[in-house]
Amino acid sequence: MRHAILGAGGVGLALGAALARAGHEVVLVMRESSRARYRGVIDVHSKLHGDLAVEARAVERLDEPVDVLWVTVKAPALDAALARVAPRLTPDSVVPLLNGLDHPRSLRTRFGPRQLVGAILIEAERTAPGRVTWNSLYAEISLATTDGDHAGDGPEDRGHAGDGPERGAGTGGRRLGGLAEVLADAGLGCTPERDPASVLWRKLVLLLPLALATTAADGPLGIVRRRPELSALLRDAAREACAVAAADTVVVDDRNLLHTLDTLPGRTDTSLHRDVAAGVRPTELAALTEPVLRRARDRHVAVPALTELARRAAERERPADVPAPHRSTYRKGETS
């Protein structure tokens, strides 16, 4: 299969390297500045997986047919990235691995039912164009088809997590099964899901409270835990995120979520905090918070802790009036 990676950051490079190692043709879609420094090889450095170097072409604009288009940019860069994909291209599958809830709608407008909904758990950091450090043992991707569904819309517009597997039995289900096999052959875990909204929410209920708390604390999770008031806000925000998800017909066990928060290592950090601290603008703050707060208002769910953490994170974001040069600060994983 031919794969295009739109967004050659940590996630895109790790994914592209795994696919190329498995024998697939991979093309990276890069900005001009990055492509000028890319030497045609993805270098993966990992103490857990071992080092790996695989060849992969790079282009500044994708105008050649591919079977799968993987979208691995951050939400604020989505529109600019899509402008580097020729409008006439119709990949068999378009798989976004962005954080947030709203991006499937805009992608569906352009790509229709070819767009799947995805989320990834991996810790990978781009250190230079084409170079990535893969820090996690795991790499897990969750995917769902949007056939007949509207991920990120209201419950009245989409199927529910309890529906039967026959919902995925159409063209989208076959594409989903084929991609799951491809990813497994490449050494990447893949979990097909029935409900696209569940794919997004199950990551977001963990990511959002962590991202806001670490940004508000201007430090990793260990700093948050040493501040009792902020630690309490983190736990309350996690419960509130689960309540909003439940109102959106996605049930997440808040006890399991709190256990995860309690057992994550203190060094756990988030890309939102790193970007805010580095002066990178725009950040994912709006893409992460606004859809959740909007749904909370629409569903009449009280979210005082999320609102307060979002306010503090926005205050941290505000002082950087002059955007910093683009740099790689993105490590995507359970805390991305």
Protein Blocks (a to p, Z undefined) as FASTA:
>chain_A
ZZddehiafklmmmmmmmmmnopacdddddfklmmmpghiacdddfknopadddddddfb
dcbdcfbdcdfbdfklmmmmmmmpcfkbccfbdcdfbecjklmmmmmmmnmmmlccdddd
dddddfbghiacdfbfbdcdddddfehiaehiafklpccfkbcfklmmmmmlmmmmmmmm
mmmmnopacdddfblklmmmmmmmmmmmmmmmmmmnopafklmmmmmklmmmmmmmmmmm
mmmmmmnopacdfklmmmmmmmpcfklccfklmmmmnopacdfklmmmmmmmmmmmmnop
acfklmmmmmmmmmmmmmmmbacddddfbdcdfkZZ
